[in-house]
Amino acid sequence: MSLKQTIQKAFADVSYPGDDNITHCPYKCAECRRIAEYFKGRDWQGQSVDELRKHHVALSLFTPEAFHYFLPAFMLVSLDSYEKGDVIPDAIRFHFEYAHECQGHFAVRMSKLSPPQRKAIIDYLVHMEGKGAGSSEHAIGMLSEESAYA
């Protein structure tokens, strides 16, 4: 099975978060509204690298449910078009590198991921390392079975 198929299979049953659960910004900032509007009603499959590259900050602004749902879209477009999606692998890796300041948010996001999804993300990160995206050692450690978050 290809990496692309592994990702698609691992995330196939994740439910759309709902139109009102894409971002939750208490300040109703323009960036969160823009992200929510763009992703509202969209399927994670069939996204374009150009659009997701423009919206890569969404990974930081998504609710845990929206992050879980849309993450495979970002992984798939960067697999298909690494150079065009240049910031996407780094943006993804960032979210699996534990930071003490964000421990509550991190734990919630991690709790949504099933073992096959964690494996698909690890395989993706290893693949992107091979393309030159940078070390994912810490992120892979956080996603692995030995981690307290696995």
N, C-alpha and C positions, 0 to 999 in steps of 0.2 A: 504494500500500500504506500502511495506517495505521501510526503509530508502534507501536501495540500489536502489530500483525502483524509488523512488522520485528523487534521484540524476541523474539517467540515463535519466529520463523523462525531468528534468529541463534543462539538457545540451544537449539533443538530437539534437537540431537544430544549435548548434554552429559550425561554419565553420572552417575547417583546416586553419591555418594562412598562409600557403605557405612555401615552402622549404627555402626561403630566409628571412622569417620573424619569425624565432624561437628565435634568439638572435640578438641584435644589439650592438656589442662591438666595440667602436671606436679604441680599441687597438689590436683587433684580438687576444686576449689572448687564451692560450691553453684550458682553462676551458670552455670558451664560444664556441670555435670550437668543443670541445668534446661533449658538450650538444647539439649543433645544429646538429652535425652528428648523434648522437644517436636518436634524436626525428624526424629527417627529414623523411617525408613520413609516419610516424606512425599514427595510429588511437589511440584515447585516450582509447578506449575500449579494453579489453583483455591484459592489461599490467601486468607484474609480480611484486610482492612485492620486490623480490630480486633486480631487475633492477631499479625500482623506488627508492628504498632505497639508492642504489649506486648513483643515480642521483638527490637526493632530493634538492641539491643546485640549480637545474634548476629553481625552483620556484622563486629564487631571480634573475636569469639571463634571464628569458623569457621576450619577448616583451609583452605588455599588451594583445595582441591577442593570443599569444601562452599560456600565463598564463590562460586566459579564456578558451581556448580549452582543455588544458591538466590537469587543476585542478581536474576535476572529476576522472581522472585516479588515482591520488594520494589519493583522498578520498576513492575510492572504494577498492583499495588494502589494505589500512590500516584498513578498516572495516572488511575485510575478514581475515586479519592476523595481528592483533594489535601488538603482541610481535615482529614479524619479521620486521615490519615497524616502529619500535619504534620512530624514529626521525621525521617521516612524519607528524603526527598530530601537533607537535610543529612547524614544518616548515610552515604548512598551517596556523595555528593560528597567527603566527608572521606577516603574510601578511595582516591581517585584524586588526592589532593593530596599529593605526595611530601614526606616528612619524612626528613631525614638520619638521624635516630635509628632509623628503621624500614626502612632501605634494603634489607636482605636480604629481609625479609618482603614489602615492596612489589614488588621485582623478581620474586619467585616468583608472586605474585598476577597481576601484569601479564603474565607469560609464558604464562599459561593462556588468555588472551583472543585469539581470532582477529580478523582485520581486520573482518569483519562484526559481531562482538560489540562491538568498540571503537566502530564507527560507530553501532550501536544505542544504546550508552551515551552517546555524545556527543549524539545526537539527543534522548535522554531528558533529559540535563542542560540542553540549550538550551530544550527545552519547559518544564522546571520553572523555569528562569530567567524565562520569560515569564509564569509564574504567580506570581512573586514569591519564589521559593525562595532567591534570593541568587546571587551571581556564581559561575560555574563555570569562569572563564577559566583558572585554573591547572590544574584537573582536565582540562579539554578539551585543554590543551596537552600534558599528560602522556599522554593517550590518542591524540593525533594522530600522523600518520605522521612528522612531523618530530622527534618525541621519541625519545630513545635507548631508551625502553621499548616503542616501537611495533613 
